[in-house]
Structure formats: structure tokens, C-alpha cells
């Protein structure tokens, strides 16, 4: 039997990549169908709901999962039950806040009174999710993230079918709202199917809570910075540029978004639990194992942004009309951002696994400073693309900080980092050359009206 498998069907890495790709296909197919059933206004309502929910969820984020995965006491009942009780309280609070503020948000912020009821209905998602057991965080801790990945795929499939059928008959956005509720409910029900010995109990231990909050004190401000960083370019954009450029910018972002999400998903759900386990098991060999045991993982998150970035111009030319051609250069910039993320995210997970909980917050501080200064400075020096690259390079300061801290803690093996960087450059260059040759041989690829 060979000792090395290119694809491990039962492995967390394969499950994460496969399920993420399958969900993307399902969502794309659903979008193609729903856009033929619903009016654009329905998608506008959903976009507002999701945006507001994203902000509410991050403001109160305590992320008990990272603590459970990393801490030596993570599987003790008093820690699990306390974490679950805290999650339930947070979910109930988020539901209450959104439910009570829905009229104000609808009328004062958006001048859409009809948005009140959908927001109040959607607020139930917070408490539904909070009713989950701690099975999923424990699964990640035990390096069985595939349990979550396949559960999420099942929930996506069930809720998508429901939404399509409901919207076909109702011809309004309620099918999507109820579908999102059903997705959360499916995940909650599935959480009770794993690790029955971890059935939840309402229990609050002050010592356990202090330990959890000791970690969460860095998570909450980091989440607030994440909100600011993710919205900064959109807020500033229309003050500097027109709607046409915003549309092109958004188009490139729609392609880059899933790639960056996959990188984060693999890093947090697969790499982080490995690092946490290895640090608990043997701190002496921890750094070496980080580099030598995760070759396939590094390969999987590095190759995609490099390949897409190199072929960005061809990708846009093939998929979209010529009036969107400028999106090719923007997509290249976004893939630089994704490549920096693929280098920085593993380093961040490595450091958090060793107890450096503050790195996420500090990294976001550096990122926020760069986004503001880099994008505006780039605009005044180089115009539109200066703005784009100024924002895209926001991942560089946190990456340098993580590398510096790795070196300080004696966990940096420079040759392996050089291998990763060389791999990215070789793939990007190869992709660029190949796409250029293809475009030269078939010039009609770039002619779309």
C-alpha cells in the first residue's frame, strides 16, 4: 500500500475542498434559476438582510471554537457546557437586538418599511444556531472537520431545494429567507447526531468562562476591525469613482471572494486543529511538523490564487463582454491579496495554536492602517489601479508581523517559507505565459459583445 495518497477521500482537506466546491456549484445553479423567477428587488432585500446580520454577528463574536480546539481543557464538560451556555446567551441577545432594531433599520437607515418583518424573521437564525451542541468544535479539535463540511453541504442542498420550490410558487424573497432559516436549523439538528456523550447542558462555570473570555477579548475587537476593513473600500469607492468602475470592481470581487473564503476555510478547519493537536502533543517537534506534515495543504491553498492571478486577463475575456475588460487587472490585484492570505493565514493559525491569541487582533490593526493609508495614497499617486493595489496589499503588514513573531519564537524555518514563495511565483508565471499564448492563438476569446 502506498504511503502517500494524492487524494484522501476521508481526509479533512479533501472534504473541505470538495464540499466548498459543491456548495459553490449548488449556489451558482440556484442563482441561475432564481434570477429567472424573482425580480432584482428581491435580491436587494436579501443583500441588505445578510449585510445587517453579518454586522450583528461579528459585533458580539466570541468564537469559542478556537478556544475549544486549542486549549488543553477544551473537551472537559464544564468548559464545553459553559461555552455552549455563553453561545446561547449571545445568540439570544443577537436575536433580541435585531428584532427590536428592525423598525429603526428599515425606516431610518434604508427607508424600506417592508424590511421590518423579514429582518425580524431572520433574527431567529442567531438563536437557532446557538442551540447547536459543541459537536462541531469538538470534531475540529479531533481533526474530523469533514463532519462539519458534509453537514454544511447537506444543509445547503436541503435549503436550496426548499428555496427553489417555495420561490417558484410564491415569486417573492420569502423562499430565500426561510431557506436560510432551514439551513441553520438543519445544522443544529445534525449537531445532535454526533458525539452523543456531549449532549448539551445549561451550565456556567466562572473559572471556565474567564479562560474562554481571556481568549475572546482579542476576538471581539478583531471582529469589529474585520467589519471596518471589509466595508472601507465600498464606502470610499463612490466618493472617488463612478458606478461603472464599481460594477467592474464588484465583478472581480465576486470571483476573488470564493477563492479567499476557501483559503480561510481550509486554514481554520484543517490546519489550525492539526497545529493545536501537535502543540499539545510535542512542542519540541511542533515547528518542523507544521512544515513537513502540511505539504498538500499548503499546495492546495497556494496554487489557486497564483493560477487565477496569472490568467486573470484571459478569465475575464472568456467569461464576460469586452466592456468588463478592466476587471482583469483588478482580479490580478485581488489574487495578490489572496496569495498574501494563503501565506499569512497558516502562520496566524500556527501562532494562535501556541497561545499567541493576540495575533489576529494585531494583524487586523496593521491591515486596517494599511487599507486606509495604502488605498488613498495609491489613489493620489497612481489613480484607480493605485487604489486597487493599495487595498489589495493590505495583507502584507500582518504577514511580515507573523513571520517576525514566528522567528522570534523559534518556529520559522526559512527554507520552507522560501519554497512556498517560489511555488507561488512559478505557478503565477506559468499561468500567465500559458494564458498569453492561448490568447495569442485564439484572439477571438477576447472579443465578446
C-alpha positions in Angstrom: 0.0 0.0 0.0 1.5 3.4 -1.0 2.4 5.7 1.9 1.3 8.8 0.1 -2.1 9.4 -1.5 -2.8 12.4 -3.8 -6.4 12.3 -2.7 -7.7 11.1 0.6 -11.4 10.7 0.3 -11.8 10.5 4.0 -9.4 13.4 4.7 -10.4 16.8 6.1 -8.5 18.6 3.3 -10.4 16.8 0.5 -13.7 17.1 2.3 -13.2 20.8 2.8 -12.3 21.5 -0.8 -14.9 19.1 -2.3 -17.8 20.4 -0.1 -16.8 24.0 -0.7 -16.7 23.4 -4.5 -20.0 21.5 -4.4 -21.7 24.3 -2.4 -20.4 26.8 -4.9 -21.9 24.8 -7.8 -25.2 24.5 -5.9 -25.4 28.2 -5.2 -24.5 29.1 -8.8 -27.2 26.8 -10.1 -29.7 28.2 -7.6 -28.8 31.7 -8.6 -29.3 31.0 -12.3 -32.8 29.6 -11.6 -33.9 32.2 -9.0 -32.8 35.2 -11.2 -35.4 33.9 -13.8 -38.1 33.7 -11.1 -37.5 36.7 -8.9 -37.2 40.4 -9.5 -33.9 42.2 -8.8 -35.6 43.9 -5.8 -35.9 40.6 -4.1 -32.1 40.2 -4.2 -31.7 43.7 -2.9 -33.8 42.8 0.2 -31.7 39.7 0.8 -28.4 41.6 0.3 -29.5 44.1 3.0 -30.6 41.4 5.4 -27.4 39.4 5.0 -25.3 42.5 5.4 -27.0 43.6 8.6 -26.9 40.1 10.1 -23.1 39.9 9.3 -22.5 43.1 11.3 -24.6 42.0 14.2 -23.0 38.6 14.4 -19.4 39.9 14.3 -20.1 42.7 16.9 -20.8 40.1 19.5 -18.3 37.4 18.3 -16.6 35.4 21.0 -15.6 32.4 18.8 -15.5 29.7 21.4 -14.5 27.2 18.7 -10.9 28.5 18.5 -10.6 28.1 22.3 -12.1 24.6 22.4 -9.8 23.4 19.6 -6.6 24.8 21.1 -6.9 24.6 24.9 -5.8 21.6 26.9 -9.2 21.7 28.8 -11.2 22.1 25.6 -13.1 18.8 26.0 -13.8 18.9 29.7 -17.6 19.0 30.2 -17.5 22.2 32.3 -15.7 24.0 29.5 -18.0 22.7 26.8 -21.2 23.4 28.7 -20.0 26.8 29.7 -19.1 27.6 26.1 -22.4 26.4 24.9 -24.3 28.4 27.5 -22.3 31.5 26.5 -23.1 30.8 22.9 -26.8 30.5 23.7 -26.8 33.8 25.6 -25.0 35.5 22.8 -27.5 34.1 20.2 -30.5 35.2 22.3 -29.0 38.7 22.7 -28.3 39.0 18.9 -31.9 37.9 18.1 -33.3 40.4 20.6 -31.2 43.2 19.2 -32.0 42.6 15.6 -35.7 42.0 16.4 -36.1 45.3 18.3 -34.0 47.4 16.0 -35.6 46.1 12.8 -38.1 49.0 12.5 -35.4 51.6 13.0 -33.1 49.9 10.5 -35.9 49.6 8.0 -37.3 53.1 8.2 -34.3 55.3 9.3 -31.4 53.6 7.5 -33.0 52.3 4.4 -36.4 53.9 4.1 -37.9 50.5 3.4 -40.7 49.8 6.0 -41.4 46.5 4.4 -38.0 45.3 5.5 -39.0 45.2 9.2 -40.8 41.8 9.1 -38.1 40.0 7.1 -35.4 41.3 9.5 -37.4 40.1 12.5 -37.9 36.7 11.0 -34.3 36.4 10.0 -33.2 37.3 13.6 -34.3 33.8 14.6 -31.2 32.4 12.9 -29.0 33.5 15.7 -30.8 31.6 18.4 -31.3 28.6 16.1 -27.5 28.4 15.6 -26.9 28.9 19.3 -28.9 25.8 20.1 -26.3 23.6 18.4 -24.3 21.2 20.6 -20.5 21.5 20.9 -20.1 18.6 18.5 -18.7 20.6 15.6 -16.0 22.4 17.6 -15.0 19.1 19.1 -14.9 17.5 15.6 -12.5 20.2 14.5 -10.4 19.6 17.7 -10.3 15.9 17.0 -9.2 16.6 13.4 -12.6 15.4 11.9 -13.6 18.7 10.2 -15.1 16.5 7.5 -18.2 16.1 9.8 -18.9 19.8 9.5 -18.1 20.0 5.8 -20.5 17.3 4.9 -23.1 18.6 7.2 -22.9 22.1 5.7 -23.2 20.5 2.2 -26.3 18.6 3.2 -27.8 21.8 4.8 -27.0 23.8 1.6 -28.6 21.1 -0.6 -31.8 20.8 1.6 -32.3 24.6 2.0 -31.6 25.3 -1.7 -34.2 22.8 -2.9 -36.7 24.3 -0.4 -36.0 27.8 -1.6 -36.3 27.0 -5.3 -39.7 25.2 -4.7 -41.0 27.9 -2.4 -39.9 30.8 -4.7 -41.4 29.1 -7.8 -44.8 29.3 -6.2 -44.5 32.5 -4.1 -42.5 34.6 -6.6 -41.0 36.6 -3.7 -37.9 36.7 -1.5 -39.5 34.7 1.4 -38.3 31.4 -0.1 -34.7 32.6 0.3 -35.3 33.9 3.9 -37.0 30.7 5.0 -34.3 28.7 3.2 -31.6 30.4 5.2 -33.5 29.6 8.4 -33.9 26.0 7.3 -30.1 25.8 6.6 -29.3 26.9 10.2 -32.0 24.6 11.6 -30.5 21.6 9.6 -27.0 22.3 11.0 -28.5 22.5 14.5 -30.3 19.2 14.2 -27.3 17.5 12.6 -25.1 18.6 15.5 -27.1 16.3 17.8 -26.2 13.3 15.6 -22.5 13.3 16.6 -20.8 12.7 19.9 -24.0 11.9 21.9 -21.9 11.9 25.1 -21.6 15.7 24.6 -25.3 16.4 24.7 -25.6 20.0 25.9 -26.4 21.0 29.4 -27.0 24.5 30.7 -24.1 25.1 33.0 -21.9 28.1 33.8 -18.5 27.8 35.4 -16.9 31.1 36.3 -13.3 29.8 36.0 -14.1 28.3 32.6 -15.8 31.4 31.5 -12.8 33.5 32.5 -10.5 31.3 30.4 -12.8 31.5 27.4 -13.2 35.2 27.7 -9.4 35.6 28.1 -9.2 34.5 24.6 -12.3 36.2 23.3 -11.1 39.6 24.5 -8.9 39.6 21.4 -11.6 38.1 19.1 -14.3 40.8 19.6 -12.2 43.9 18.7 -10.6 41.9 15.9 -14.1 41.2 14.5 -15.0 44.9 14.7 -11.9 45.7 12.6 -12.9 43.0 10.2 -16.2 44.8 9.6 -14.4 48.1 9.1 -11.8 46.6 6.7 -14.4 44.7 4.6 -16.6 47.8 4.1 -13.9 50.5 3.8 -13.3 50.2 0.1 -17.0 50.2 -0.7 -17.7 53.3 1.4 -14.8 55.3 -0.1 -15.2 54.0 -3.6 -18.2 56.1 -4.8 -16.6 59.2 -3.4 -13.6 58.7 -5.8 -15.0 56.7 -8.7 -18.2 56.2 -10.7 -20.8 53.4 -10.7 -19.3 51.9 -13.9 -16.0 51.2 -12.1 -17.8 50.0 -9.0 -19.5 47.4 -11.2 -16.2 46.2 -12.7 -14.7 46.2 -9.2 -17.6 44.2 -7.8 -17.4 41.7 -10.6 -13.7 41.0 -9.9 -14.6 40.7 -6.2 -17.3 38.1 -6.9 -14.6 35.9 -8.5 -12.0 36.5 -5.8 -14.3 36.1 -2.8 -14.9 32.4 -3.0 -11.1 31.8 -3.5 -10.3 33.7 -0.4 -13.1 32.1 1.5 -11.8 28.6 0.6 -8.3 29.5 1.7 -9.6 30.7 5.1 -11.8 27.6 5.4 -9.0 25.1 4.8 -6.6 27.0 7.1 -9.1 27.4 10.0 -10.9 24.0 9.8 -8.0 21.7 8.8 -4.6 23.4 9.5 -5.5 25.0 12.9 -6.7 21.8 14.6 -3.6 20.0 13.4 -1.4 22.7 14.8 -3.2 22.7 18.1 -3.0 19.0 18.4 0.7 18.9 17.6 1.5 21.7 20.0 -0.3 19.8 22.8 1.4 16.5 21.9 5.0 17.6 21.4 6.2 21.1 21.5 9.8 20.2 20.6 8.9 18.9 17.1 5.9 21.2 16.6 7.5 23.7 14.1 9.1 21.0 11.9 5.8 19.1 11.8 4.0 22.2 10.8 6.0 22.4 7.6 6.5 18.7 6.8 3.0 17.4 7.6 1.1 20.0 5.6 2.7 20.0 2.2 -0.6 19.1 0.4 -2.5 21.7 2.4 0.0 24.4 1.5 -0.1 23.3 -2.1 -3.9 23.4 -2.2 -4.2 27.0 -0.9 -1.3 28.5 -2.7 -2.0 27.2 -6.2 -5.4 28.7 -6.8 -4.7 32.4 -6.3 -1.4 32.1 -8.2 -3.0 30.3 -11.2 -6.0 32.6 -11.4 -3.9 35.7 -10.9 -1.6 34.7 -13.8 -4.6 34.0 -16.1 -6.8 36.8 -14.8 -7.0 38.7 -18.1 -7.9 35.6 -20.0 -10.5 34.5 -17.4 -12.3 37.9 -17.7 -12.0 37.9 -21.5 -13.6 34.4 -21.8 -16.4 34.9 -19.3 -17.5 38.4 -19.8 -18.2 41.0 -22.5 -15.4 43.4 -23.6 -16.8 46.3 -21.6 -15.7 44.4 -18.4 -12.1 44.0 -19.6 -10.7 46.2 -16.9 -11.8 43.6 -14.4 -8.9 41.5 -15.5 -6.3 43.9 -13.9 -8.4 44.2 -10.8 -8.7 40.4 -10.5 -4.9 40.2 -10.7 -4.7 42.6 -7.8 -7.2 40.6 -5.8 -5.3 37.4 -6.4 -2.2 39.1 -5.0 -4.3 39.8 -1.9 -5.4 36.1 -1.9 -1.8 34.9 -2.3 -0.8 37.0 0.7 -3.7 35.5 2.6 -2.6 32.0 1.7 0.8 32.8 3.2 -0.4 34.7 6.3 -3.4 32.6 7.4 -1.4 29.4 8.1 1.2 31.5 10.1 -1.6 33.1 12.1 -3.1 29.7 12.9 0.3 28.4 13.9 0.8 31.2 16.3 -2.7 31.0 17.8 -2.2 27.3 18.4 0.8 28.2 20.6 -1.2 30.6 22.7 -0.5 33.8 20.9 -4.2 34.8 20.9 -3.5 38.5 20.2 -2.0 38.0 16.7 -5.4 38.1 15.0 -6.2 41.4 16.5 -2.7 42.9 15.9 -2.8 41.6 12.3 -6.1 43.3 11.7 -4.8 46.6 13.2 -1.9 46.5 10.8 -4.3 45.6 8.0 -6.7 48.4 8.8 -3.9 51.0 8.9 -2.6 49.8 5.5 -6.0 49.7 3.9 -6.7 53.4 4.8 -3.2 54.7 4.0 -2.4 52.4 1.1 -5.6 52.7 -0.9 -5.9 56.5 -0.5 -2.1 57.0 -1.0 -2.2 54.7 -4.1 -5.1 56.7 -5.5 -3.4 60.1 -5.2 -0.2 58.7 -6.6 -1.4 56.3 -9.3 -5.1 56.7 -9.8 -7.7 53.9 -9.8 -5.3 51.0 -10.0 -3.2 52.6 -7.3 -6.3 52.5 -5.1 -6.9 48.8 -6.0 -3.4 47.7 -5.3 -3.2 49.8 -2.2 -6.1 48.0 -0.8 -5.0 44.6 -2.1 -1.6 44.7 -0.5 -3.2 45.1 3.0 -2.2 41.5 3.8 1.5 42.3 3.6 1.9 44.1 7.0 0.2 41.2 9.0 2.2 38.6 7.0 5.5 40.4 7.9 4.4 40.6 11.6 3.5 36.9 11.7 6.9 35.9 10.1 8.7 38.2 12.6 6.9 36.6 15.5 7.5 33.1 14.2 11.2 33.9 14.0 11.2 35.4 17.5 9.6 32.3 18.9 12.0 30.0 17.1 9.3 28.5 14.8 10.4 29.8 11.5 12.1 27.5 9.1 13.2 29.9 6.3 13.8 27.4 3.6 10.3 26.1 3.7 8.9 29.6 3.5 11.1 30.2 0.5 9.8 27.1 -1.1 6.2 28.3 -0.7 7.0 31.7 -2.1 8.9 30.2 -5.1 6.0 27.9 -5.8 3.6 30.8 -5.9 5.8 32.7 -8.3 6.4 29.7 -10.6 2.7 28.9 -10.8 1.7 32.5 -11.4 4.4 33.0 -14.1 3.4 29.6 -15.8 -0.2 30.6 -15.7 0.5 34.0 -17.2 2.6 32.6 -20.0 0.1 29.9 -20.8 -2.8 32.3 -20.9 -0.9 34.7 -23.0 -0.2 32.0 -25.6 -3.8 30.9 -25.6 -5.0 34.5 -26.1 -2.5 34.9 -29.0 -3.6 31.7 -30.7 -7.3 32.3 -30.2 -7.7 36.1 -30.3 -11.4 35.8 -30.6 -11.6 34.8 -27.0 -11.2 38.4 -26.0 -14.0 39.6 -28.4 -17.3 39.4 -26.6 -20.0 42.0 -27.0 
